[in-house]
């Protein structure tokens, strides 16, 4: 009986091996069929929805920033950081552009998908410059209030990214700060400060962008006109609300006498951010800026349909490899066993 069973053992092993190989092929075919059908898997992912407001007033043309070691304007530096960030935002995120000048912000277009409209977003960003400004004034607090209103009225309720150097022109006195009804935190977002802390001359240009040198002290309003008060009947008399009175108070980040120079008004922007329930971020590197724009506090969890095709195709490939690799691995072991016996 031992002799009769021995010949059947190799046949049985071969049949079992053939059966396993067939099942591997069947399983791989089934996985490939599922991969072609591409069943969706619901997953929760972070998405970002920003409306970005760029200050296009002339102080943003001050060249106190650098890109790859070359001096560039504040506006150019901010645009390059935004251009790079578009590549990092996950698909499904949306970005829209707006500009600020004078006392209000103007929406160019509402946020659109960054992956489906990357070319359009980059092209439109490249054409934003100071020639779009319709006034030389730069009333930052009013412009921020206007930008908050834009973000609040948009259907998708995007977060606000307000990019500016914070220079109020004309200068603003604390006694005459505009009062707004903005609710802190109603529109979350960032106030992004651009520029050096050391003041530099402000380039002057005509409406077409042709450079005309730099602004001089006698060409720029150095004090908030409302802080000048009323003239007294006697030349040496100071009225209670005049610029020399205690009631006038210090200027908000202003530098009377040197308002023709410009530096980042960081303390003032931090004050505006704290009052509006926003976060202040000083733009110094593209990497840190990307992190700020993709902060978890600004993310919106969205349930999306994730494709299972890569996973299913990978499993099918593993089964096919197992079908051909496992027999090859067993062959040397049988040869070694035969030689030693």
Secondary structure, DSSP 8 states (H G I E B T S, - for coil): -HHHHHHHHHHHHHHHHHHHHHHHHHHHHHHHHHHHHT-EEEEEEEE-EEEEEEE-SGGGG---EEETTEEE-HHHHHHHHHHHHHHHS-TT-EEEEEEEEBTEEEEEEEEEETTTTHHHHHHHHHT--GGG-S-S-B-HHHHHHHHHHHHHHSTT--EEEEEE----BS--BGGG-------TTSS-EEEEE-S-SS-EE-EEE-TT--EEEE--GGGS--S-GGGS----SSTT---TTSTTSTTT--BSS--TT-TTEE---HHHHHHHHHHHT-EEEE---HHHHHHHHT-GGG-EEEEEEEE-HHHHHHHHHHHHHHHHHHHHHHHHHHHHHHHH-
